[in-house]
Amino acid sequence: MKETETAIRVLTIDDYEELYRLWTGIHGFVIRSLDDSKEGIRRFLDRNPGTSMAAVCGGRLIGAILCGHDGRRGCLYHVCVEEGFRKNGIGQRLVNACLEALKKEGINKVNLIAFQKNEIGNRFWRGLNWTFREDVNYYECVLNENNTNRCIP
């Protein structure tokens, strides 16, 4: 597979079924019942139009990033490329497209979360020279207990 065969474009709600197929095909991927439902993704994309990206090859979604900002900082979520398409620069192209979209929005800093056990993801971010922060702690407060995790085996 050649990198030029894959197009990077803005992710839309019309991509949802393919996006869900992509997520559920990745070993160890975690999705949330409400946030990652079609309505949850629609809400996210409506709030952050034009910043989330899709990688398409042969008419099929093979990579994606949910990307948004709060007016101050950008954040990347669910960065993924289908296993058979990895190591071809697709992930980096997706990241770069998101960063360019955020720059156009006036965003100067981007954060993301990579789980400690996600060796592939952590290796990817180190390879892109992203800064690993040891000086911060990450906290969360669940407001809706119906928003449960589903880990893809």
C-alpha positions in Angstrom: 0.0 0.0 0.0 1.3 3.4 -1.0 0.8 6.4 1.2 -0.5 8.4 -1.8 -3.4 5.9 -2.1 -4.9 7.2 1.1 -6.8 10.5 1.2 -7.0 12.6 4.4 -10.3 14.6 4.7 -12.6 16.0 7.3 -14.5 13.4 9.3 -18.3 13.8 9.1 -21.3 12.2 10.8 -21.9 10.3 7.6 -18.7 8.3 8.4 -20.1 7.0 11.7 -20.9 3.4 10.7 -17.4 3.0 9.2 -15.9 4.8 12.2 -17.6 2.4 14.6 -16.4 -0.6 12.4 -12.9 0.8 12.6 -13.0 1.2 16.4 -14.4 -2.2 17.1 -11.8 -3.8 14.8 -8.8 -2.6 16.9 -7.6 -4.8 19.7 -7.7 -3.1 23.1 -9.6 0.0 21.8 -12.0 1.5 24.4 -15.2 3.2 23.4 -17.8 4.8 25.6 -21.5 3.9 25.4 -22.8 7.4 25.2 -19.9 9.6 24.1 -19.0 7.3 21.2 -22.6 6.7 20.1 -23.8 8.3 16.9 -25.5 11.1 18.8 -22.4 11.6 20.9 -20.1 11.8 17.9 -22.6 14.1 16.1 -22.6 16.5 19.2 -18.8 16.4 19.2 -18.5 17.1 15.4 -21.1 19.9 15.6 -19.2 21.6 18.4 -15.9 21.1 16.5 -16.6 21.4 12.8 -13.7 20.8 10.4 -11.1 19.6 12.9 -11.6 15.8 13.1 -10.0 13.9 10.3 -10.6 10.6 8.3 -8.1 8.5 6.3 -9.9 6.8 3.4 -8.4 4.2 1.1 -10.4 2.5 -1.7 -13.6 4.2 -0.4 -13.1 2.7 3.1 -12.3 4.5 6.3 -9.0 3.1 7.6 -8.0 5.8 10.1 -9.5 8.6 12.1 -9.0 11.2 14.8 -11.6 13.0 16.8 -10.1 16.5 17.3 -11.6 19.5 19.0 -10.8 22.5 21.2 -12.2 24.7 23.9 -10.9 27.9 22.5 -7.6 27.6 24.4 -6.3 24.1 23.9 -6.8 21.4 21.3 -7.3 17.8 22.2 -7.0 14.6 20.1 -9.2 11.6 20.9 -9.4 8.1 19.5 -6.4 8.4 17.2 -6.4 5.1 15.2 -5.3 3.5 12.0 -6.5 0.0 11.0 -3.7 -2.5 11.7 -3.0 -3.5 8.1 -2.4 0.1 7.1 0.0 1.1 9.9 3.6 2.1 9.4 2.8 4.0 6.2 2.7 7.5 7.5 -1.1 7.6 7.7 -1.3 8.4 11.4 1.2 11.2 11.0 -0.8 12.6 8.1 -4.0 12.5 10.2 -2.2 14.3 13.1 -0.8 16.9 10.8 -4.2 17.6 9.3 -5.7 18.0 12.7 -2.9 20.3 13.8 -3.3 22.5 10.7 -7.1 22.7 11.4 -6.4 23.7 15.0 -3.9 26.4 13.9 -6.5 27.9 11.6 -8.8 28.1 14.7 -6.0 30.0 16.6 -5.1 27.1 18.9 -1.5 27.1 20.1 -1.3 23.9 22.2 -2.7 20.4 21.9 -3.0 17.7 24.5 -3.9 14.0 24.3 -4.2 11.0 26.6 -2.4 7.8 25.8 -3.0 4.9 28.2 0.2 3.6 29.8 -0.5 0.1 28.5 -0.9 1.4 24.9 2.6 0.6 23.8 1.9 1.1 20.1 0.3 4.5 20.8 3.0 5.7 23.2 5.7 4.6 20.7 3.9 6.6 18.0 3.7 9.8 20.0 7.4 9.6 21.1 8.3 9.1 17.4 6.5 12.3 16.6 8.5 14.1 19.3 5.4 14.9 21.4 6.4 15.8 25.0 5.6 13.3 27.7 4.6 15.2 30.8 5.6 13.8 34.2 4.6 17.0 36.1 0.8 16.6 35.8 -1.8 14.3 37.1 -5.0 13.4 35.2 -8.3 13.4 37.0 -11.8 12.7 35.9 -15.3 13.0 37.3 -18.0 10.8 35.7 -21.3 12.8 35.5 -23.3 10.0 33.9 -22.7 6.5 35.1 -24.6 5.2 32.1 -21.6 6.2 29.9 -19.8 2.9 30.3 -16.6 1.7 28.7 -16.4 -1.1 26.2 -13.0 -2.6 25.7 -12.5 -4.3 22.3 -10.9 -7.7 22.9 
